[in-house]
C-alpha cells in the first residue's frame, strides 16, 4: 500500500489540534517584523503573532524556507509510516463534516 503524507506551510492556519489529529505536517516559515525575524509556530502562536503585529507600524514580511530546509523536512517525513486508507478516510470525513 502506498504511503501518503500531507504537508503544508503555516500560512494554512491549520490548528495545532487538527495538525495532531489528522497527522498533517505543518512547515513553519520566517516572518520579519521590524529588524527581528521569527519562525511561525516556533516563536509564537496565532494570538502571539497578532500581539507582535500590534507593536509594529509596518506590515510583516514573510519568506519561504530554503530548498535545503525543505529537503531535510521532506526526507524526515518520508521515514514516517502513514496508511493511505486511514488518511483518505480522514480527509473524506473531514470534508463531509465541513460541508454539513
PyMOL commands that place a pseudoatom at each C-alpha (Angstrom):
pseudoatom trace, name=CA, resn=UNK, resi=1, chain=A, elem=C, hetatm=0, pos=[0.000, 0.000, 0.000]
pseudoatom trace, name=CA, resn=UNK, resi=2, chain=A, elem=C, hetatm=0, pos=[1.314, 3.484, -0.859]
pseudoatom trace, name=CA, resn=UNK, resi=3, chain=A, elem=C, hetatm=0, pos=[2.035, 5.906, 1.927]
pseudoatom trace, name=CA, resn=UNK, resi=4, chain=A, elem=C, hetatm=0, pos=[0.629, 9.423, 1.921]
pseudoatom trace, name=CA, resn=UNK, resi=5, chain=A, elem=C, hetatm=0, pos=[1.803, 12.377, 3.987]
pseudoatom trace, name=CA, resn=UNK, resi=6, chain=A, elem=C, hetatm=0, pos=[0.087, 15.752, 3.927]
pseudoatom trace, name=CA, resn=UNK, resi=7, chain=A, elem=C, hetatm=0, pos=[2.413, 18.718, 4.249]
pseudoatom trace, name=CA, resn=UNK, resi=8, chain=A, elem=C, hetatm=0, pos=[1.566, 22.406, 4.214]
pseudoatom trace, name=CA, resn=UNK, resi=9, chain=A, elem=C, hetatm=0, pos=[3.144, 25.595, 5.468]
pseudoatom trace, name=CA, resn=UNK, resi=10, chain=A, elem=C, hetatm=0, pos=[1.980, 27.504, 8.489]
pseudoatom trace, name=CA, resn=UNK, resi=11, chain=A, elem=C, hetatm=0, pos=[0.136, 30.086, 6.373]
pseudoatom trace, name=CA, resn=UNK, resi=12, chain=A, elem=C, hetatm=0, pos=[-2.600, 27.459, 6.021]
pseudoatom trace, name=CA, resn=UNK, resi=13, chain=A, elem=C, hetatm=0, pos=[-3.725, 28.311, 9.573]
pseudoatom trace, name=CA, resn=UNK, resi=14, chain=A, elem=C, hetatm=0, pos=[-4.281, 24.673, 10.500]
pseudoatom trace, name=CA, resn=UNK, resi=15, chain=A, elem=C, hetatm=0, pos=[-4.732, 24.476, 14.249]
pseudoatom trace, name=CA, resn=UNK, resi=16, chain=A, elem=C, hetatm=0, pos=[-2.308, 22.548, 16.442]
pseudoatom trace, name=CA, resn=UNK, resi=17, chain=A, elem=C, hetatm=0, pos=[-5.195, 20.234, 17.356]
pseudoatom trace, name=CA, resn=UNK, resi=18, chain=A, elem=C, hetatm=0, pos=[-6.007, 19.420, 13.707]
pseudoatom trace, name=CA, resn=UNK, resi=19, chain=A, elem=C, hetatm=0, pos=[-2.326, 19.038, 12.913]
pseudoatom trace, name=CA, resn=UNK, resi=20, chain=A, elem=C, hetatm=0, pos=[-2.067, 16.321, 15.564]
pseudoatom trace, name=CA, resn=UNK, resi=21, chain=A, elem=C, hetatm=0, pos=[-5.479, 14.777, 14.952]
pseudoatom trace, name=CA, resn=UNK, resi=22, chain=A, elem=C, hetatm=0, pos=[-5.012, 14.353, 11.187]
pseudoatom trace, name=CA, resn=UNK, resi=23, chain=A, elem=C, hetatm=0, pos=[-1.257, 13.809, 11.088]
pseudoatom trace, name=CA, resn=UNK, resi=24, chain=A, elem=C, hetatm=0, pos=[-0.587, 16.877, 8.949]
pseudoatom trace, name=CA, resn=UNK, resi=25, chain=A, elem=C, hetatm=0, pos=[2.962, 18.188, 8.759]
pseudoatom trace, name=CA, resn=UNK, resi=26, chain=A, elem=C, hetatm=0, pos=[2.945, 21.960, 9.088]
pseudoatom trace, name=CA, resn=UNK, resi=27, chain=A, elem=C, hetatm=0, pos=[6.152, 23.618, 7.955]
pseudoatom trace, name=CA, resn=UNK, resi=28, chain=A, elem=C, hetatm=0, pos=[6.946, 26.901, 9.726]
pseudoatom trace, name=CA, resn=UNK, resi=29, chain=A, elem=C, hetatm=0, pos=[8.402, 29.810, 7.765]
pseudoatom trace, name=CA, resn=UNK, resi=30, chain=A, elem=C, hetatm=0, pos=[10.246, 33.022, 8.665]
pseudoatom trace, name=CA, resn=UNK, resi=31, chain=A, elem=C, hetatm=0, pos=[8.370, 36.236, 9.387]
pseudoatom trace, name=CA, resn=UNK, resi=32, chain=A, elem=C, hetatm=0, pos=[10.217, 39.519, 9.814]
pseudoatom trace, name=CA, resn=UNK, resi=33, chain=A, elem=C, hetatm=0, pos=[8.796, 42.319, 11.932]
pseudoatom trace, name=CA, resn=UNK, resi=34, chain=A, elem=C, hetatm=0, pos=[10.988, 45.377, 12.221]
pseudoatom trace, name=CA, resn=UNK, resi=35, chain=A, elem=C, hetatm=0, pos=[14.577, 44.161, 12.378]
pseudoatom trace, name=CA, resn=UNK, resi=36, chain=A, elem=C, hetatm=0, pos=[13.780, 40.827, 14.018]
pseudoatom trace, name=CA, resn=UNK, resi=37, chain=A, elem=C, hetatm=0, pos=[12.948, 37.545, 12.262]
pseudoatom trace, name=CA, resn=UNK, resi=38, chain=A, elem=C, hetatm=0, pos=[10.665, 34.995, 13.906]
pseudoatom trace, name=CA, resn=UNK, resi=39, chain=A, elem=C, hetatm=0, pos=[9.737, 31.470, 12.907]
pseudoatom trace, name=CA, resn=UNK, resi=40, chain=A, elem=C, hetatm=0, pos=[5.975, 30.921, 12.702]
pseudoatom trace, name=CA, resn=UNK, resi=41, chain=A, elem=C, hetatm=0, pos=[4.597, 28.254, 15.062]
pseudoatom trace, name=CA, resn=UNK, resi=42, chain=A, elem=C, hetatm=0, pos=[8.004, 28.061, 16.755]
pseudoatom trace, name=CA, resn=UNK, resi=43, chain=A, elem=C, hetatm=0, pos=[8.468, 31.550, 18.211]
pseudoatom trace, name=CA, resn=UNK, resi=44, chain=A, elem=C, hetatm=0, pos=[4.765, 32.355, 18.580]
pseudoatom trace, name=CA, resn=UNK, resi=45, chain=A, elem=C, hetatm=0, pos=[1.244, 31.028, 18.180]
pseudoatom trace, name=CA, resn=UNK, resi=46, chain=A, elem=C, hetatm=0, pos=[-1.550, 32.824, 16.313]
pseudoatom trace, name=CA, resn=UNK, resi=47, chain=A, elem=C, hetatm=0, pos=[-2.534, 35.085, 19.216]
pseudoatom trace, name=CA, resn=UNK, resi=48, chain=A, elem=C, hetatm=0, pos=[1.069, 35.990, 19.979]
pseudoatom trace, name=CA, resn=UNK, resi=49, chain=A, elem=C, hetatm=0, pos=[1.549, 36.895, 16.304]
pseudoatom trace, name=CA, resn=UNK, resi=50, chain=A, elem=C, hetatm=0, pos=[-1.299, 39.406, 16.468]
pseudoatom trace, name=CA, resn=UNK, resi=51, chain=A, elem=C, hetatm=0, pos=[0.175, 40.797, 19.695]
pseudoatom trace, name=CA, resn=UNK, resi=52, chain=A, elem=C, hetatm=0, pos=[3.546, 41.206, 17.940]
pseudoatom trace, name=CA, resn=UNK, resi=53, chain=A, elem=C, hetatm=0, pos=[1.935, 42.930, 14.972]
pseudoatom trace, name=CA, resn=UNK, resi=54, chain=A, elem=C, hetatm=0, pos=[0.380, 45.492, 17.314]
pseudoatom trace, name=CA, resn=UNK, resi=55, chain=A, elem=C, hetatm=0, pos=[3.903, 46.512, 18.357]
pseudoatom trace, name=CA, resn=UNK, resi=56, chain=A, elem=C, hetatm=0, pos=[4.981, 47.461, 14.816]
pseudoatom trace, name=CA, resn=UNK, resi=57, chain=A, elem=C, hetatm=0, pos=[3.707, 50.033, 12.333]
pseudoatom trace, name=CA, resn=UNK, resi=58, chain=A, elem=C, hetatm=0, pos=[4.863, 48.113, 9.285]
pseudoatom trace, name=CA, resn=UNK, resi=59, chain=A, elem=C, hetatm=0, pos=[3.464, 45.062, 7.550]
pseudoatom trace, name=CA, resn=UNK, resi=60, chain=A, elem=C, hetatm=0, pos=[5.233, 41.789, 8.370]
pseudoatom trace, name=CA, resn=UNK, resi=61, chain=A, elem=C, hetatm=0, pos=[7.435, 40.294, 5.673]
pseudoatom trace, name=CA, resn=UNK, resi=62, chain=A, elem=C, hetatm=0, pos=[7.495, 36.570, 5.011]
pseudoatom trace, name=CA, resn=UNK, resi=63, chain=A, elem=C, hetatm=0, pos=[9.823, 34.372, 3.061]
pseudoatom trace, name=CA, resn=UNK, resi=64, chain=A, elem=C, hetatm=0, pos=[9.898, 30.770, 2.043]
pseudoatom trace, name=CA, resn=UNK, resi=65, chain=A, elem=C, hetatm=0, pos=[12.130, 28.207, 3.639]
pseudoatom trace, name=CA, resn=UNK, resi=66, chain=A, elem=C, hetatm=0, pos=[15.282, 27.272, 1.761]
pseudoatom trace, name=CA, resn=UNK, resi=67, chain=A, elem=C, hetatm=0, pos=[15.418, 24.316, -0.583]
pseudoatom trace, name=CA, resn=UNK, resi=68, chain=A, elem=C, hetatm=0, pos=[17.819, 22.648, 1.851]
pseudoatom trace, name=CA, resn=UNK, resi=69, chain=A, elem=C, hetatm=0, pos=[15.352, 23.111, 4.750]
pseudoatom trace, name=CA, resn=UNK, resi=70, chain=A, elem=C, hetatm=0, pos=[12.518, 21.683, 2.661]
pseudoatom trace, name=CA, resn=UNK, resi=71, chain=A, elem=C, hetatm=0, pos=[14.662, 18.713, 1.642]
pseudoatom trace, name=CA, resn=UNK, resi=72, chain=A, elem=C, hetatm=0, pos=[15.519, 17.995, 5.275]
pseudoatom trace, name=CA, resn=UNK, resi=73, chain=A, elem=C, hetatm=0, pos=[11.851, 18.137, 6.304]
pseudoatom trace, name=CA, resn=UNK, resi=74, chain=A, elem=C, hetatm=0, pos=[10.790, 16.034, 3.317]
pseudoatom trace, name=CA, resn=UNK, resi=75, chain=A, elem=C, hetatm=0, pos=[13.381, 13.340, 3.997]
pseudoatom trace, name=CA, resn=UNK, resi=76, chain=A, elem=C, hetatm=0, pos=[12.464, 13.264, 7.687]
pseudoatom trace, name=CA, resn=UNK, resi=77, chain=A, elem=C, hetatm=0, pos=[8.745, 12.926, 6.912]
pseudoatom trace, name=CA, resn=UNK, resi=78, chain=A, elem=C, hetatm=0, pos=[9.416, 10.254, 4.270]
pseudoatom trace, name=CA, resn=UNK, resi=79, chain=A, elem=C, hetatm=0, pos=[10.501, 7.941, 7.110]
pseudoatom trace, name=CA, resn=UNK, resi=80, chain=A, elem=C, hetatm=0, pos=[7.080, 8.173, 8.801]
pseudoatom trace, name=CA, resn=UNK, resi=81, chain=A, elem=C, hetatm=0, pos=[4.700, 5.263, 8.232]
pseudoatom trace, name=CA, resn=UNK, resi=82, chain=A, elem=C, hetatm=0, pos=[1.335, 6.559, 7.088]
pseudoatom trace, name=CA, resn=UNK, resi=83, chain=A, elem=C, hetatm=0, pos=[-1.502, 4.347, 5.938]
pseudoatom trace, name=CA, resn=UNK, resi=84, chain=A, elem=C, hetatm=0, pos=[-3.207, 5.534, 2.748]
pseudoatom trace, name=CA, resn=UNK, resi=85, chain=A, elem=C, hetatm=0, pos=[-6.657, 4.267, 3.694]
pseudoatom trace, name=CA, resn=UNK, resi=86, chain=A, elem=C, hetatm=0, pos=[-6.709, 5.999, 7.073]
pseudoatom trace, name=CA, resn=UNK, resi=87, chain=A, elem=C, hetatm=0, pos=[-5.506, 9.269, 5.524]
pseudoatom trace, name=CA, resn=UNK, resi=88, chain=A, elem=C, hetatm=0, pos=[-8.070, 9.022, 2.758]
pseudoatom trace, name=CA, resn=UNK, resi=89, chain=A, elem=C, hetatm=0, pos=[-10.855, 8.282, 5.238]
pseudoatom trace, name=CA, resn=UNK, resi=90, chain=A, elem=C, hetatm=0, pos=[-9.777, 11.142, 7.492]
pseudoatom trace, name=CA, resn=UNK, resi=91, chain=A, elem=C, hetatm=0, pos=[-9.791, 13.653, 4.635]
pseudoatom trace, name=CA, resn=UNK, resi=92, chain=A, elem=C, hetatm=0, pos=[-13.114, 12.425, 3.263]
pseudoatom trace, name=CA, resn=UNK, resi=93, chain=A, elem=C, hetatm=0, pos=[-14.708, 12.503, 6.709]
pseudoatom trace, name=CA, resn=UNK, resi=94, chain=A, elem=C, hetatm=0, pos=[-13.317, 15.966, 7.432]
pseudoatom trace, name=CA, resn=UNK, resi=95, chain=A, elem=C, hetatm=0, pos=[-14.631, 17.260, 4.078]
pseudoatom trace, name=CA, resn=UNK, resi=96, chain=A, elem=C, hetatm=0, pos=[-18.030, 15.655, 4.654]
pseudoatom trace, name=CA, resn=UNK, resi=97, chain=A, elem=C, hetatm=0, pos=[-18.264, 17.076, 8.193]
pseudoatom trace, name=CA, resn=UNK, resi=98, chain=A, elem=C, hetatm=0, pos=[-17.237, 20.526, 6.941]
pseudoatom trace, name=CA, resn=UNK, resi=99, chain=A, elem=C, hetatm=0, pos=[-19.890, 20.559, 4.210]
pseudoatom trace, name=CA, resn=UNK, resi=100, chain=A, elem=C, hetatm=0, pos=[-22.752, 19.739, 6.571]
for i in range(1, 100): cmd.bond("trace and resi %d" % i, "trace and resi %d" % (i + 1))
show_as sticks, trace
zoom trace
